[in-house]
């Protein structure tokens, strides 16, 4: 009889533990979801927010806004362009050699540069931002140097050549930028939002109605 009572007590204790564990996991999941939502609202640069809620398409921003946007460029398929104050003169981020020709690039665009897997993309962004001061990893997680990553990138990705000085030290650290938004239709003719103010190469072009895949363009002009 005593053994039966002890068994019932143990079963009740196990049941209580399982219920507590389930409630705890559920609470943690809800807390994580809430945190993700809060981070999304506080960190995500929403075109709709600026153009509709704030009724403006431009604002002045610094490195604390631009760096997170650059990190999201690949994950959210943005095109990010950099210009001097006049909005015409490009700020060169890196160069590439194609058919023997040196091409200077002032944008970050996954559609234009196939970097590889997500780790290589993270390394590429790290190299763009911090150059030789960045930290880089191989596919297996072991560290690699900037020189090793640059050599691999140049060999396997159409001759991309990165600068040893990253754009953080070169242009972001001490400058503010005017941020502008636009849109074009990926894999088709480029267009703009009505009244959108982005680089001239996108202006006065019509996009067929059949194409519905929009790509956001964020332009930064140094002030």
Order of alpha helices (4+ residues) and beta strands (2+ residues): alpha-beta-alpha-beta-beta-beta-beta-alpha-beta-beta-alpha-beta-beta-beta
